[in-house]
Structure formats: structure tokens, C-alpha cells
Amino acid sequence: MKTTRLALSAIAVAAILCVTASAQVKLTYSQARMAHPDWVQIPGELIRPDCVHEIPNGAMIETGSDGQPTGDVSLNGVRIAHYDACPEAPIVTRTFGSQADLEHDPGTQNGWVDGSQWLVSLGSGDNVDLQDGFWTVPTNPLDNGALIYLFNGIEPGDFSAILQPVLQYGSNGAFGGNYWVIASWYVGPSGFHSGPETVNPGDELFGYTQITGDSGGTLSWKVDAQDKTTGAFSYITLQNSGEQWTWALAGILEVYSVSSCNQLPSDKKVAFTKSYAYHGYPEYDKLEPAEWSAMYWKNTGPACKYSVTAGTTSTLHW
């Protein structure tokens, strides 16, 4: 009988995974993890580990006219690596606008929880060409076991990718542990990140995403995470075309496997300050008035005291 129950369970999981998109049935996060136990949880995606690539500081990720990575990575004008396209599509765990991609599991929080964001109304060919801000590394959680991301950044209007300087606590399966690190990310069909740098509670961070060049509609970007206290930094560059970047993120809290509020930083808040968005490269005109909006995403985890004050200073509470 025990063997029969296990077989039925496997059949049930397989059936869930094979439901057609037309039926509009979503997986829960735990079902996605069960289906892919060896995949890693990078910011916003559950993805095959061989599709996550660490590149040197300043290395450039090249993308084609469709906005998708070509797989080529260069440094100082010389190609240093080529990565084939990921053979399986990642499972997106970040939020699309105000909608979650996965169903929620009872008792745990997984994905974006709360944040401050702004869908900027821009003309054709115009982008959020600089978004920046400061925040302080929080205290460690009282209890370990969760994966925590805190970041600002930008996304294109179709949510096909994200550029983000990221503060991380916990292991994502590729790197990290029970300590804080910074790294900069491009997350799309594959994940590319700069080398993680350890930072400490109380350190002041500065993160920004910026257009640094425009050659016939091919944009050059820099994504940089800096520790202003110690001087540590971790950054990537990107060449991109075919996308319009209109979603600005002043600050987002993204978590996985949180079953207790004690698994979140013990000071229970973080403030993203001096958060500004600009457009009109190369002038970098500040977008005013700032229209940051507080956002919350439904979850069925522990009832922590989530709240957001959105603005040039956006404070996320838990």
C-alpha cells in the first residue's frame, strides 16, 4: 500500500506539470521545487544550475536585436566566453507587474513580498536610463533557513528581463550562506551575475542601473552594487536592443522558504533612500514628480508586519 501511495503521488505531480496552459492552472512553489529539485533560486527565477553564469567584474553580456542573450560575454572588447541557450525555460518566480506567476503554498512565503515601484509613462524609444538609491545592510535574521533578496533595478515593459544590484542573505544554490553578499544581475532566459562580495550589517550600499552608451539603438548598460563603507563593489555591463525599459524599482523584498518572521532580518525594516529615476540619455533628466507606489503581493506565509512607505525614501517593513 505504501508503494501504491508513492506511485500515485508521482502520477499526481506529473499530471499537474502536464496541464496545458489553456487550463490556466499554476504550480505552487513547492510543486515547482519538487519537479526540479536540483535547480537554483536566483533572483526572480528557479533555473537550471548550468544556466547561471558568474562573469568577471565589468564583463559585458551581449544580446541580439530581439533582446535575448546571444551567449557571448566579452571583457575589454575581447570575447572571453560563450554560453549556449538554456535548454529548458526557467520558472519565473518574480512578479509580473502586480500579478504573481506561481500559486502560494500554505505556511511559507516565496517570491516578491512587498516593495516600491513605478511604471513610468515614456514615449517610444525612451527608457528609464538611470535608476539609483542607497540602503543599509540589515541585521541578520534570528533564525536561518530562508533566502532573502533586497534590491532596486529596472525591467522592460514586457517583463522579459530584469537588471538589478542585489543584496542577498542565505544560499541560492549557486552561492551564499548565512551572511550578506552583494552581486549585480541580468536575469532573463539565463542568469548572469558578477562575483559576490561579502558585506556586513550596518554597511551603506549604493546600487544603480544606468545606460552608458547608445550606438544605433543598441544600448550599453552598467549595473553596479557598491558597499560605500568598505569599498567593495560588484558590477556587470550589458549590450541590449529591442526592449523598452519602463518599470523602475526603488526597493523590493523577495524571499523564499520563510515560515517564521524570525527568518527575516531582526531590525524588521529597510529604507531605500535617494531613489531617483531619469530618462532622456545622454542628458539624464530626472523624472518628476516621483510616482513611486507601494506594492504588496499576496502570500499565505506567516503574518509578519508588512507595510511600505513609498517615495524618494521607500521603507519596507516586515
Secondary structure as the mmCIF struct_conf table of DSSP 4:
data_model
#
loop_
_struct_conf.conf_type_id
_struct_conf.id
_struct_conf.beg_label_comp_id
_struct_conf.beg_label_asym_id
_struct_conf.beg_label_seq_id
_struct_conf.end_label_comp_id
_struct_conf.end_label_asym_id
_struct_conf.end_label_seq_id
HELX_RH_AL_P HELX_RH_AL_P1 LYS A 2 LEU A 17
TURN_TY1_P TURN_TY1_P1 CYS A 18 CYS A 18
HELX_RH_3T_P HELX_RH_3T_P1 ALA A 21 ALA A 23
TURN_TY1_P TURN_TY1_P2 GLN A 24 GLN A 24
HELX_LH_PP_P HELX_LH_PP_P1 VAL A 25 LEU A 27
STRN STRN1 THR A 28 THR A 28
HELX_RH_AL_P HELX_RH_AL_P2 TYR A 29 ALA A 35
TURN_TY1_P TURN_TY1_P3 PRO A 37 ASP A 38
STRN STRN2 VAL A 40 ILE A 42
TURN_TY1_P TURN_TY1_P4 PRO A 43 GLY A 44
STRN STRN3 GLU A 45 ILE A 47
HELX_RH_3T_P HELX_RH_3T_P2 PRO A 49 CYS A 51
STRN STRN4 VAL A 52 ILE A 55
TURN_TY1_P TURN_TY1_P5 ASN A 57 GLY A 58
STRN STRN5 MET A 60 THR A 63
TURN_TY1_P TURN_TY1_P6 SER A 65 ASP A 66
BEND BEND1 GLY A 67 GLN A 68
STRN STRN6 PRO A 69 LEU A 75
TURN_TY1_P TURN_TY1_P7 ASN A 76 GLY A 77
STRN STRN7 VAL A 78 HIS A 82
HELX_LH_PP_P HELX_LH_PP_P2 ASP A 84 CYS A 86
BEND BEND2 PRO A 87 GLU A 88
HELX_LH_PP_P HELX_LH_PP_P3 ALA A 89 PRO A 90
STRN STRN8 ILE A 91 VAL A 92
BEND BEND3 ARG A 94 ARG A 94
STRN STRN9 PHE A 96 PHE A 96
TURN_TY1_P TURN_TY1_P8 GLY A 97 SER A 98
STRN STRN10 GLN A 99 GLN A 99
BEND BEND4 ASP A 101 LEU A 102
STRN STRN11 GLU A 103 GLU A 103
HELX_LH_PP_P HELX_LH_PP_P4 HIS A 104 ASP A 105
TURN_TY1_P TURN_TY1_P9 PRO A 106 GLY A 107
STRN STRN12 GLN A 109 LEU A 119
TURN_TY1_P TURN_TY1_P10 SER A 124 GLY A 125
STRN STRN13 LEU A 130 THR A 136
HELX_LH_PP_P HELX_LH_PP_P5 VAL A 137 ASN A 140
STRN STRN14 PRO A 141 PRO A 141
BEND BEND5 LEU A 142 ASP A 143
STRN STRN15 LEU A 147 PRO A 156
TURN_TY1_P TURN_TY1_P11 GLY A 157 ASP A 158
BEND BEND6 SER A 160 SER A 160
STRN STRN16 ILE A 162 TYR A 169
BEND BEND7 GLY A 170 GLY A 170
BEND BEND8 GLY A 173 PHE A 175
BEND BEND9 ASN A 178 TYR A 179
STRN STRN17 TRP A 180 VAL A 187
BEND BEND10 GLY A 188 SER A 190
STRN STRN18 GLY A 191 SER A 194
HELX_LH_PP_P HELX_LH_PP_P6 GLY A 195 PRO A 196
STRN STRN19 GLU A 197 VAL A 199
TURN_TY1_P TURN_TY1_P12 PRO A 201 GLY A 202
STRN STRN20 GLU A 204 SER A 215
TURN_TY1_P TURN_TY1_P13 GLY A 216 GLY A 217
STRN STRN21 THR A 218 ASP A 227
TURN_TY1_P TURN_TY1_P14 LYS A 228 THR A 230
STRN STRN22 PHE A 233 ASN A 240
BEND BEND11 GLY A 242 GLY A 242
STRN STRN23 TRP A 245 VAL A 258
BEND BEND12 SER A 260 SER A 260
HELX_RH_3T_P HELX_RH_3T_P3 CYS A 261 GLN A 263
BEND BEND13 LEU A 264 LEU A 264
STRN STRN24 PRO A 265 PRO A 265
TURN_TY1_P TURN_TY1_P15 SER A 266 ASP A 267
STRN STRN25 LYS A 269 HIS A 279
BEND BEND14 GLY A 280 GLY A 280
TURN_TY1_P TURN_TY1_P16 TYR A 281 PRO A 282
BEND BEND15 GLU A 283 GLU A 283
STRN STRN26 ASP A 285 LYS A 286
HELX_LH_PP_P HELX_LH_PP_P7 LEU A 287 LEU A 287
BEND BEND16 GLU A 288 PRO A 289
STRN STRN27 SER A 293 TYR A 296
BEND BEND17 GLY A 301 GLY A 301
STRN STRN28 SER A 307 THR A 309
BEND BEND18 GLY A 311 THR A 313
STRN STRN29 SER A 314 HIS A 317
#
